[in-house]
Amino acid sequence: MKITYDAEADVLYIQLRDVTPIDSMDVEEGVTAELDGQGHLVALEILDASKRMTPRELASVHYENLLLTATTTPGSS
């Protein structure tokens, strides 16, 4: 998962999976769900993010009840 915020464009982008979106659908004005070829959610794009969230909310990310599994990356021992 990757979360980015472009302050100049005021866009919050939450990428759930590293897959190229094939389609999209508007959830509400300024919020778009990006989908893969099977219609599964890939990412969310939120326009005018600073009008929807406070600066504090935009600056902080919290993980709750996140199940993590250990993975080995190439070159690590």
PDB file of N, CA, C and O in Angstrom:
ATOM      1  N   MET A   1       0.846  -1.165   0.000  1.00  0.00           N
ATOM      2  CA  MET A   1       0.000   0.000   0.000  1.00  0.00           C
ATOM      3  C   MET A   1       0.896   1.233   0.000  1.00  0.00           C
ATOM      4  O   MET A   1       1.936   1.263   0.658  1.00  0.00           O
ATOM      5  N   LYS A   2       0.479   2.239  -0.742  1.00  0.00           N
ATOM      6  CA  LYS A   2       1.243   3.480  -0.821  1.00  0.00           C
ATOM      7  C   LYS A   2       0.260   4.638  -0.757  1.00  0.00           C
ATOM      8  O   LYS A   2      -0.734   4.665  -1.484  1.00  0.00           O
ATOM      9  N   ILE A   3       0.544   5.594   0.119  1.00  0.00           N
ATOM     10  CA  ILE A   3      -0.305   6.767   0.267  1.00  0.00           C
ATOM     11  C   ILE A   3       0.530   7.992  -0.053  1.00  0.00           C
ATOM     12  O   ILE A   3       1.583   8.205   0.549  1.00  0.00           O
ATOM     13  N   THR A   4       0.067   8.799  -0.998  1.00  0.00           N
ATOM     14  CA  THR A   4       0.785  10.017  -1.352  1.00  0.00           C
ATOM     15  C   THR A   4      -0.165  11.203  -1.315  1.00  0.00           C
ATOM     16  O   THR A   4      -1.366  11.072  -1.551  1.00  0.00           O
ATOM     17  N   TYR A   5       0.401  12.356  -1.014  1.00  0.00           N
ATOM     18  CA  TYR A   5      -0.366  13.601  -1.033  1.00  0.00           C
ATOM     19  C   TYR A   5       0.408  14.623  -1.834  1.00  0.00           C
ATOM     20  O   TYR A   5       1.561  14.920  -1.523  1.00  0.00           O
ATOM     21  N   ASP A   6      -0.219  15.160  -2.861  1.00  0.00           N
ATOM     22  CA  ASP A   6       0.375  16.202  -3.696  1.00  0.00           C
ATOM     23  C   ASP A   6      -0.227  17.527  -3.238  1.00  0.00           C
ATOM     24  O   ASP A   6      -1.370  17.844  -3.569  1.00  0.00           O
ATOM     25  N   ALA A   7       0.549  18.298  -2.474  1.00  0.00           N
ATOM     26  CA  ALA A   7       0.040  19.544  -1.907  1.00  0.00           C
ATOM     27  C   ALA A   7      -0.293  20.574  -2.978  1.00  0.00           C
ATOM     28  O   ALA A   7      -1.256  21.330  -2.845  1.00  0.00           O
ATOM     29  N   GLU A   8       0.512  20.600  -4.045  1.00  0.00           N
ATOM     30  CA  GLU A   8       0.268  21.574  -5.118  1.00  0.00           C
ATOM     31  C   GLU A   8      -1.062  21.307  -5.813  1.00  0.00           C
ATOM     32  O   GLU A   8      -1.809  22.243  -6.097  1.00  0.00           O
ATOM     33  N   ALA A   9      -1.365  20.049  -6.087  1.00  0.00           N
ATOM     34  CA  ALA A   9      -2.623  19.676  -6.735  1.00  0.00           C
ATOM     35  C   ALA A   9      -3.739  19.426  -5.718  1.00  0.00           C
ATOM     36  O   ALA A   9      -4.910  19.342  -6.089  1.00  0.00           O
ATOM     37  N   ASP A  10      -3.376  19.306  -4.435  1.00  0.00           N
ATOM     38  CA  ASP A  10      -4.305  18.998  -3.345  1.00  0.00           C
ATOM     39  C   ASP A  10      -5.039  17.682  -3.604  1.00  0.00           C
ATOM     40  O   ASP A  10      -6.264  17.601  -3.515  1.00  0.00           O
ATOM     41  N   VAL A  11      -4.245  16.652  -3.928  1.00  0.00           N
ATOM     42  CA  VAL A  11      -4.784  15.325  -4.241  1.00  0.00           C
ATOM     43  C   VAL A  11      -4.171  14.289  -3.305  1.00  0.00           C
ATOM     44  O   VAL A  11      -2.951  14.200  -3.172  1.00  0.00           O
ATOM     45  N   LEU A  12      -5.028  13.514  -2.662  1.00  0.00           N
ATOM     46  CA  LEU A  12      -4.596  12.386  -1.845  1.00  0.00           C
ATOM     47  C   LEU A  12      -4.822  11.130  -2.667  1.00  0.00           C
ATOM     48  O   LEU A  12      -5.912  10.921  -3.200  1.00  0.00           O
ATOM     49  N   TYR A  13      -3.788  10.284  -2.774  1.00  0.00           N
ATOM     50  CA  TYR A  13      -3.882   9.069  -3.576  1.00  0.00           C
ATOM     51  C   TYR A  13      -3.519   7.883  -2.686  1.00  0.00           C
ATOM     52  O   TYR A  13      -2.435   7.844  -2.105  1.00  0.00           O
ATOM     53  N   ILE A  14      -4.415   6.938  -2.587  1.00  0.00           N
ATOM     54  CA  ILE A  14      -4.205   5.742  -1.780  1.00  0.00           C
ATOM     55  C   ILE A  14      -4.176   4.547  -2.716  1.00  0.00           C
ATOM     56  O   ILE A  14      -5.210   4.109  -3.221  1.00  0.00           O
ATOM     57  N   GLN A  15      -2.979   4.027  -2.940  1.00  0.00           N
ATOM     58  CA  GLN A  15      -2.797   2.875  -3.826  1.00  0.00           C
ATOM     59  C   GLN A  15      -2.796   1.618  -2.960  1.00  0.00           C
ATOM     60  O   GLN A  15      -1.924   1.445  -2.109  1.00  0.00           O
ATOM     61  N   LEU A  16      -3.759   0.756  -3.178  1.00  0.00           N
ATOM     62  CA  LEU A  16      -3.888  -0.462  -2.388  1.00  0.00           C
ATOM     63  C   LEU A  16      -3.052  -1.604  -2.937  1.00  0.00           C
ATOM     64  O   LEU A  16      -2.512  -2.407  -2.176  1.00  0.00           O
ATOM     65  N   ARG A  17      -2.943  -1.677  -4.268  1.00  0.00           N
ATOM     66  CA  ARG A  17      -2.187  -2.747  -4.916  1.00  0.00           C
ATOM     67  C   ARG A  17      -1.387  -2.157  -6.057  1.00  0.00           C
ATOM     68  O   ARG A  17      -1.800  -1.167  -6.662  1.00  0.00           O
ATOM     69  N   ASP A  18      -0.241  -2.758  -6.356  1.00  0.00           N
ATOM     70  CA  ASP A  18       0.629  -2.293  -7.435  1.00  0.00           C
ATOM     71  C   ASP A  18       0.167  -2.909  -8.755  1.00  0.00           C
ATOM     72  O   ASP A  18       0.837  -3.760  -9.341  1.00  0.00           O
ATOM     73  N   VAL A  19      -0.997  -2.450  -9.197  1.00  0.00           N
ATOM     74  CA  VAL A  19      -1.621  -2.935 -10.432  1.00  0.00           C
ATOM     75  C   VAL A  19      -2.067  -1.712 -11.225  1.00  0.00           C
ATOM     76  O   VAL A  19      -2.553  -0.741 -10.645  1.00  0.00           O
ATOM     77  N   THR A  20      -1.908  -1.751 -12.535  1.00  0.00           N
ATOM     78  CA  THR A  20      -2.359  -0.641 -13.371  1.00  0.00           C
ATOM     79  C   THR A  20      -3.877  -0.617 -13.429  1.00  0.00           C
ATOM     80  O   THR A  20      -4.494  -1.613 -13.806  1.00  0.00           O
ATOM     81  N   PRO A  21      -4.495   0.509 -13.061  1.00  0.00           N
ATOM     82  CA  PRO A  21      -5.958   0.605 -13.144  1.00  0.00           C
ATOM     83  C   PRO A  21      -6.420   0.539 -14.593  1.00  0.00           C
ATOM     84  O   PRO A  21      -5.796   1.118 -15.483  1.00  0.00           O
ATOM     85  N   ILE A  22      -7.512  -0.168 -14.817  1.00  0.00           N
ATOM     86  CA  ILE A  22      -8.099  -0.312 -16.148  1.00  0.00           C
ATOM     87  C   ILE A  22      -9.360   0.532 -16.280  1.00  0.00           C
ATOM     88  O   ILE A  22      -9.706   0.983 -17.372  1.00  0.00           O
ATOM     89  N   ASP A  23     -10.040   0.740 -15.162  1.00  0.00           N
ATOM     90  CA  ASP A  23     -11.315   1.451 -15.166  1.00  0.00           C
ATOM     91  C   ASP A  23     -11.400   2.292 -13.901  1.00  0.00           C
ATOM     92  O   ASP A  23     -10.570   2.156 -13.001  1.00  0.00           O
ATOM     93  N   SER A  24     -12.390   3.149 -13.835  1.00  0.00           N
ATOM     94  CA  SER A  24     -12.613   3.938 -12.626  1.00  0.00           C
ATOM     95  C   SER A  24     -14.094   4.240 -12.499  1.00  0.00           C
ATOM     96  O   SER A  24     -14.850   4.169 -13.468  1.00  0.00           O
ATOM     97  N   MET A  25     -14.490   4.582 -11.274  1.00  0.00           N
ATOM     98  CA  MET A  25     -15.877   4.996 -11.052  1.00  0.00           C
ATOM     99  C   MET A  25     -15.887   6.064  -9.972  1.00  0.00           C
ATOM    100  O   MET A  25     -15.131   5.997  -9.002  1.00  0.00           O
ATOM    101  N   ASP A  26     -16.743   7.036 -10.152  1.00  0.00           N
ATOM    102  CA  ASP A  26     -16.866   8.106  -9.172  1.00  0.00           C
ATOM    103  C   ASP A  26     -17.677   7.605  -7.988  1.00  0.00           C
ATOM    104  O   ASP A  26     -18.786   7.096  -8.147  1.00  0.00           O
ATOM    105  N   VAL A  27     -17.107   7.756  -6.803  1.00  0.00           N
ATOM    106  CA  VAL A  27     -17.794   7.377  -5.575  1.00  0.00           C
ATOM    107  C   VAL A  27     -18.693   8.530  -5.144  1.00  0.00           C
ATOM    108  O   VAL A  27     -19.838   8.335  -4.736  1.00  0.00           O
ATOM    109  N   GLU A  28     -18.152   9.706  -5.246  1.00  0.00           N
ATOM    110  CA  GLU A  28     -18.877  10.955  -5.026  1.00  0.00           C
ATOM    111  C   GLU A  28     -18.074  12.029  -5.732  1.00  0.00           C
ATOM    112  O   GLU A  28     -16.990  11.742  -6.240  1.00  0.00           O
ATOM    113  N   GLU A  29     -18.562  13.240  -5.780  1.00  0.00           N
ATOM    114  CA  GLU A  29     -17.836  14.297  -6.471  1.00  0.00           C
ATOM    115  C   GLU A  29     -16.454  14.459  -5.848  1.00  0.00           C
ATOM    116  O   GLU A  29     -16.334  14.721  -4.651  1.00  0.00           O
ATOM    117  N   GLY A  30     -15.412  14.302  -6.660  1.00  0.00           N
ATOM    118  CA  GLY A  30     -14.049  14.474  -6.207  1.00  0.00           C
ATOM    119  C   GLY A  30     -13.395  13.236  -5.616  1.00  0.00           C
ATOM    120  O   GLY A  30     -12.241  13.295  -5.194  1.00  0.00           O
ATOM    121  N   VAL A  31     -14.109  12.118  -5.577  1.00  0.00           N
ATOM    122  CA  VAL A  31     -13.544  10.867  -5.065  1.00  0.00           C
ATOM    123  C   VAL A  31     -13.746   9.796  -6.123  1.00  0.00           C
ATOM    124  O   VAL A  31     -14.873   9.484  -6.507  1.00  0.00           O
ATOM    125  N   THR A  32     -12.625   9.234  -6.592  1.00  0.00           N
ATOM    126  CA  THR A  32     -12.669   8.242  -7.656  1.00  0.00           C
ATOM    127  C   THR A  32     -12.043   6.941  -7.179  1.00  0.00           C
ATOM    128  O   THR A  32     -10.962   6.939  -6.591  1.00  0.00           O
ATOM    129  N   ALA A  33     -12.731   5.840  -7.437  1.00  0.00           N
ATOM    130  CA  ALA A  33     -12.190   4.504  -7.167  1.00  0.00           C
ATOM    131  C   ALA A  33     -11.606   3.991  -8.472  1.00  0.00           C
ATOM    132  O   ALA A  33     -12.281   3.991  -9.501  1.00  0.00           O
ATOM    133  N   GLU A  34     -10.353   3.554  -8.432  1.00  0.00           N
ATOM    134  CA  GLU A  34      -9.713   2.989  -9.615  1.00  0.00           C
ATOM    135  C   GLU A  34      -9.757   1.469  -9.500  1.00  0.00           C
ATOM    136  O   GLU A  34      -9.519   0.911  -8.429  1.00  0.00           O
ATOM    137  N   LEU A  35     -10.062   0.805 -10.614  1.00  0.00           N
ATOM    138  CA  LEU A  35     -10.318  -0.630 -10.621  1.00  0.00           C
ATOM    139  C   LEU A  35      -9.403  -1.366 -11.587  1.00  0.00           C
ATOM    140  O   LEU A  35      -8.940  -0.797 -12.575  1.00  0.00           O
ATOM    141  N   ASP A  36      -9.146  -2.645 -11.293  1.00  0.00           N
ATOM    142  CA  ASP A  36      -8.389  -3.480 -12.221  1.00  0.00           C
ATOM    143  C   ASP A  36      -9.332  -4.080 -13.255  1.00  0.00           C
ATOM    144  O   ASP A  36     -10.517  -3.748 -13.271  1.00  0.00           O
ATOM    145  N   GLY A  37      -8.833  -4.946 -14.105  1.00  0.00           N
ATOM    146  CA  GLY A  37      -9.625  -5.545 -15.173  1.00  0.00           C
ATOM    147  C   GLY A  37     -10.777  -6.412 -14.699  1.00  0.00           C
ATOM    148  O   GLY A  37     -11.722  -6.653 -15.450  1.00  0.00           O
ATOM    149  N   GLN A  38     -10.706  -6.891 -13.442  1.00  0.00           N
ATOM    150  CA  GLN A  38     -11.786  -7.714 -12.886  1.00  0.00           C
ATOM    151  C   GLN A  38     -12.746  -6.889 -12.039  1.00  0.00           C
ATOM    152  O   GLN A  38     -13.660  -7.439 -11.424  1.00  0.00           O
ATOM    153  N   GLY A  39     -12.546  -5.574 -12.002  1.00  0.00           N
ATOM    154  CA  GLY A  39     -13.434  -4.705 -11.233  1.00  0.00           C
ATOM    155  C   GLY A  39     -13.067  -4.594  -9.764  1.00  0.00           C
ATOM    156  O   GLY A  39     -13.848  -4.070  -8.970  1.00  0.00           O
ATOM    157  N   HIS A  40     -11.880  -5.085  -9.387  1.00  0.00           N
ATOM    158  CA  HIS A  40     -11.434  -4.999  -7.997  1.00  0.00           C
ATOM    159  C   HIS A  40     -10.754  -3.654  -7.740  1.00  0.00           C
ATOM    160  O   HIS A  40     -10.093  -3.100  -8.618  1.00  0.00           O
ATOM    161  N   LEU A  41     -10.925  -3.150  -6.542  1.00  0.00           N
ATOM    162  CA  LEU A  41     -10.375  -1.858  -6.159  1.00  0.00           C
ATOM    163  C   LEU A  41      -8.842  -1.894  -6.159  1.00  0.00           C
ATOM    164  O   LEU A  41      -8.231  -2.785  -5.569  1.00  0.00           O
ATOM    165  N   VAL A  42      -8.238  -0.918  -6.828  1.00  0.00           N
ATOM    166  CA  VAL A  42      -6.793  -0.781  -6.904  1.00  0.00           C
ATOM    167  C   VAL A  42      -6.339   0.448  -6.108  1.00  0.00           C
ATOM    168  O   VAL A  42      -5.321   0.408  -5.418  1.00  0.00           O
ATOM    169  N   ALA A  43      -7.106   1.538  -6.214  1.00  0.00           N
ATOM    170  CA  ALA A  43      -6.701   2.792  -5.578  1.00  0.00           C
ATOM    171  C   ALA A  43      -7.897   3.719  -5.403  1.00  0.00           C
ATOM    172  O   ALA A  43      -8.948   3.540  -6.018  1.00  0.00           O
ATOM    173  N   LEU A  44      -7.701   4.715  -4.545  1.00  0.00           N
ATOM    174  CA  LEU A  44      -8.662   5.793  -4.363  1.00  0.00           C
ATOM    175  C   LEU A  44      -7.946   7.110  -4.607  1.00  0.00           C
ATOM    176  O   LEU A  44      -6.830   7.318  -4.132  1.00  0.00           O
ATOM    177  N   GLU A  45      -8.593   7.998  -5.349  1.00  0.00           N
ATOM    178  CA  GLU A  45      -8.059   9.331  -5.593  1.00  0.00           C
ATOM    179  C   GLU A  45      -9.045  10.325  -4.999  1.00  0.00           C
ATOM    180  O   GLU A  45     -10.239  10.287  -5.298  1.00  0.00           O
ATOM    181  N   ILE A  46      -8.529  11.224  -4.145  1.00  0.00           N
ATOM    182  CA  ILE A  46      -9.387  12.192  -3.469  1.00  0.00           C
ATOM    183  C   ILE A  46      -8.912  13.588  -3.834  1.00  0.00           C
ATOM    184  O   ILE A  46      -7.829  14.015  -3.436  1.00  0.00           O
ATOM    185  N   LEU A  47      -9.740  14.295  -4.598  1.00  0.00           N
ATOM    186  CA  LEU A  47      -9.434  15.663  -5.003  1.00  0.00           C
ATOM    187  C   LEU A  47      -9.826  16.627  -3.886  1.00  0.00           C
ATOM    188  O   LEU A  47     -10.679  16.310  -3.056  1.00  0.00           O
ATOM    189  N   ASP A  48      -9.201  17.800  -3.867  1.00  0.00           N
ATOM    190  CA  ASP A  48      -9.477  18.813  -2.841  1.00  0.00           C
ATOM    191  C   ASP A  48      -9.381  18.214  -1.445  1.00  0.00           C
ATOM    192  O   ASP A  48     -10.233  18.451  -0.589  1.00  0.00           O
ATOM    193  N   ALA A  49      -8.330  17.437  -1.236  1.00  0.00           N
ATOM    194  CA  ALA A  49      -8.172  16.705   0.026  1.00  0.00           C
ATOM    195  C   ALA A  49      -8.125  17.629   1.237  1.00  0.00           C
ATOM    196  O   ALA A  49      -8.653  17.281   2.293  1.00  0.00           O
ATOM    197  N   SER A  50      -7.505  18.796   1.107  1.00  0.00           N
ATOM    198  CA  SER A  50      -7.398  19.709   2.253  1.00  0.00           C
ATOM    199  C   SER A  50      -8.744  20.293   2.657  1.00  0.00           C
ATOM    200  O   SER A  50      -8.889  20.786   3.776  1.00  0.00           O
ATOM    201  N   LYS A  51      -9.721  20.247   1.772  1.00  0.00           N
ATOM    202  CA  LYS A  51     -11.069  20.714   2.107  1.00  0.00           C
ATOM    203  C   LYS A  51     -11.890  19.604   2.760  1.00  0.00           C
ATOM    204  O   LYS A  51     -12.913  19.869   3.392  1.00  0.00           O
ATOM    205  N   ARG A  52     -11.434  18.362   2.605  1.00  0.00           N
ATOM    206  CA  ARG A  52     -12.142  17.212   3.155  1.00  0.00           C
ATOM    207  C   ARG A  52     -11.546  16.752   4.488  1.00  0.00           C
ATOM    208  O   ARG A  52     -12.218  16.098   5.286  1.00  0.00           O
ATOM    209  N   MET A  53     -10.266  17.105   4.719  1.00  0.00           N
ATOM    210  CA  MET A  53      -9.553  16.669   5.916  1.00  0.00           C
ATOM    211  C   MET A  53      -8.744  17.832   6.474  1.00  0.00           C
ATOM    212  O   MET A  53      -8.371  18.753   5.749  1.00  0.00           O
ATOM    213  N   THR A  54      -8.486  17.773   7.752  1.00  0.00           N
ATOM    214  CA  THR A  54      -7.650  18.802   8.372  1.00  0.00           C
ATOM    215  C   THR A  54      -6.185  18.525   8.028  1.00  0.00           C
ATOM    216  O   THR A  54      -5.840  17.403   7.659  1.00  0.00           O
ATOM    217  N   PRO A  55      -5.322  19.537   8.145  1.00  0.00           N
ATOM    218  CA  PRO A  55      -3.892  19.293   7.911  1.00  0.00           C
ATOM    219  C   PRO A  55      -3.352  18.184   8.818  1.00  0.00           C
ATOM    220  O   PRO A  55      -2.509  17.392   8.398  1.00  0.00           O
ATOM    221  N   ARG A  56      -3.825  18.130  10.030  1.00  0.00           N
ATOM    222  CA  ARG A  56      -3.374  17.081  10.956  1.00  0.00           C
ATOM    223  C   ARG A  56      -3.765  15.694  10.441  1.00  0.00           C
ATOM    224  O   ARG A  56      -2.970  14.758  10.516  1.00  0.00           O
ATOM    225  N   GLU A  57      -4.978  15.561   9.923  1.00  0.00           N
ATOM    226  CA  GLU A  57      -5.419  14.271   9.374  1.00  0.00           C
ATOM    227  C   GLU A  57      -4.603  13.892   8.139  1.00  0.00           C
ATOM    228  O   GLU A  57      -4.264  12.724   7.952  1.00  0.00           O
ATOM    229  N   LEU A  58      -4.290  14.867   7.306  1.00  0.00           N
ATOM    230  CA  LEU A  58      -3.490  14.602   6.113  1.00  0.00           C
ATOM    231  C   LEU A  58      -2.058  14.212   6.461  1.00  0.00           C
ATOM    232  O   LEU A  58      -1.426  13.447   5.733  1.00  0.00           O
ATOM    233  N   ALA A  59      -1.543  14.740   7.579  1.00  0.00           N
ATOM    234  CA  ALA A  59      -0.149  14.506   7.948  1.00  0.00           C
ATOM    235  C   ALA A  59       0.070  13.220   8.737  1.00  0.00           C
ATOM    236  O   ALA A  59       1.210  12.796   8.923  1.00  0.00           O
ATOM    237  N   SER A  60      -1.012  12.596   9.203  1.00  0.00           N
ATOM    238  CA  SER A  60      -0.822  11.405  10.037  1.00  0.00           C
ATOM    239  C   SER A  60      -1.505  10.193   9.427  1.00  0.00           C
ATOM    240  O   SER A  60      -2.597  10.276   8.867  1.00  0.00           O
ATOM    241  N   VAL A  61      -0.820   9.066   9.557  1.00  0.00           N
ATOM    242  CA  VAL A  61      -1.359   7.794   9.096  1.00  0.00           C
ATOM    243  C   VAL A  61      -1.283   6.828  10.265  1.00  0.00           C
ATOM    244  O   VAL A  61      -0.242   6.718  10.913  1.00  0.00           O
ATOM    245  N   HIS A  62      -2.358   6.139  10.535  1.00  0.00           N
ATOM    246  CA  HIS A  62      -2.394   5.183  11.638  1.00  0.00           C
ATOM    247  C   HIS A  62      -2.772   3.814  11.099  1.00  0.00           C
ATOM    248  O   HIS A  62      -3.654   3.683  10.251  1.00  0.00           O
ATOM    249  N   TYR A  63      -2.093   2.808  11.603  1.00  0.00           N
ATOM    250  CA  TYR A  63      -2.414   1.432  11.251  1.00  0.00           C
ATOM    251  C   TYR A  63      -3.069   0.787  12.468  1.00  0.00           C
ATOM    252  O   TYR A  63      -2.552   0.885  13.581  1.00  0.00           O
ATOM    253  N   GLU A  64      -4.184   0.142  12.258  1.00  0.00           N
ATOM    254  CA  GLU A  64      -4.859  -0.547  13.341  1.00  0.00           C
ATOM    255  C   GLU A  64      -5.170  -1.973  12.920  1.00  0.00           C
ATOM    256  O   GLU A  64      -5.667  -2.220  11.822  1.00  0.00           O
ATOM    257  N   ASN A  65      -4.872  -2.894  13.802  1.00  0.00           N
ATOM    258  CA  ASN A  65      -5.196  -4.306  13.568  1.00  0.00           C
ATOM    259  C   ASN A  65      -4.677  -4.791  12.220  1.00  0.00           C
ATOM    260  O   ASN A  65      -5.354  -5.536  11.512  1.00  0.00           O
ATOM    261  N   LEU A  66      -3.475  -4.362  11.877  1.00  0.00           N
ATOM    262  CA  LEU A  66      -2.891  -4.724  10.589  1.00  0.00           C
ATOM    263  C   LEU A  66      -2.094  -6.009  10.731  1.00  0.00           C
ATOM    264  O   LEU A  66      -1.139  -6.075  11.506  1.00  0.00           O
ATOM    265  N   LEU A  67      -2.482  -7.009   9.995  1.00  0.00           N
ATOM    266  CA  LEU A  67      -1.784  -8.280  10.015  1.00  0.00           C
ATOM    267  C   LEU A  67      -0.616  -8.218   9.045  1.00  0.00           C
ATOM    268  O   LEU A  67      -0.812  -8.073   7.838  1.00  0.00           O
ATOM    269  N   LEU A  68       0.585  -8.325   9.563  1.00  0.00           N
ATOM    270  CA  LEU A  68       1.782  -8.280   8.735  1.00  0.00           C
ATOM    271  C   LEU A  68       2.429  -9.646   8.710  1.00  0.00           C
ATOM    272  O   LEU A  68       2.468 -10.346   9.722  1.00  0.00           O
ATOM    273  N   THR A  69       2.932 -10.018   7.561  1.00  0.00           N
ATOM    274  CA  THR A  69       3.685 -11.258   7.450  1.00  0.00           C
ATOM    275  C   THR A  69       5.096 -10.918   7.045  1.00  0.00           C
ATOM    276  O   THR A  69       5.322  -9.986   6.272  1.00  0.00           O
ATOM    277  N   ALA A  70       6.049 -11.669   7.564  1.00  0.00           N
ATOM    278  CA  ALA A  70       7.458 -11.409   7.257  1.00  0.00           C
ATOM    279  C   ALA A  70       7.758 -11.855   5.837  1.00  0.00           C
ATOM    280  O   ALA A  70       7.327 -12.925   5.407  1.00  0.00           O
ATOM    281  N   THR A  71       8.498 -11.029   5.114  1.00  0.00           N
ATOM    282  CA  THR A  71       8.943 -11.375   3.765  1.00  0.00           C
ATOM    283  C   THR A  71      10.442 -11.144   3.694  1.00  0.00           C
ATOM    284  O   THR A  71      10.993 -10.321   4.426  1.00  0.00           O
ATOM    285  N   THR A  72      11.076 -11.859   2.828  1.00  0.00           N
ATOM    286  CA  THR A  72      12.511 -11.690   2.618  1.00  0.00           C
ATOM    287  C   THR A  72      12.721 -10.961   1.316  1.00  0.00           C
ATOM    288  O   THR A  72      12.180 -11.344   0.278  1.00  0.00           O
ATOM    289  N   THR A  73      13.516  -9.900   1.377  1.00  0.00           N
ATOM    290  CA  THR A  73      13.809  -9.154   0.166  1.00  0.00           C
ATOM    291  C   THR A  73      15.137  -9.631  -0.387  1.00  0.00           C
ATOM    292  O   THR A  73      15.994 -10.081   0.373  1.00  0.00           O
ATOM    293  N   PRO A  74      15.327  -9.542  -1.702  1.00  0.00           N
ATOM    294  CA  PRO A  74      16.585  -9.974  -2.312  1.00  0.00           C
ATOM    295  C   PRO A  74      17.767  -9.240  -1.674  1.00  0.00           C
ATOM    296  O   PRO A  74      17.737  -8.022  -1.495  1.00  0.00           O
ATOM    297  N   GLY A  75      18.792  -9.997  -1.340  1.00  0.00           N
ATOM    298  CA  GLY A  75      19.983  -9.404  -0.764  1.00  0.00           C
ATOM    299  C   GLY A  75      19.982  -9.349   0.743  1.00  0.00           C
ATOM    300  O   GLY A  75      21.013  -9.046   1.345  1.00  0.00           O
ATOM    301  N   SER A  76      18.841  -9.636   1.382  1.00  0.00           N
ATOM    302  CA  SER A  76      18.805  -9.638   2.846  1.00  0.00           C
ATOM    303  C   SER A  76      19.047 -11.034   3.370  1.00  0.00           C
ATOM    304  O   SER A  76      18.799 -12.022   2.679  1.00  0.00           O
ATOM    305  N   SER A  77      19.529 -11.109   4.587  1.00  0.00           N
ATOM    306  CA  SER A  77      19.817 -12.435   5.138  1.00  0.00           C
ATOM    307  C   SER A  77      18.891 -12.789   6.266  1.00  0.00           C
ATOM    308  O   SER A  77      19.002 -13.873   6.839  1.00  0.00           O
TER     309      SER A  77
END
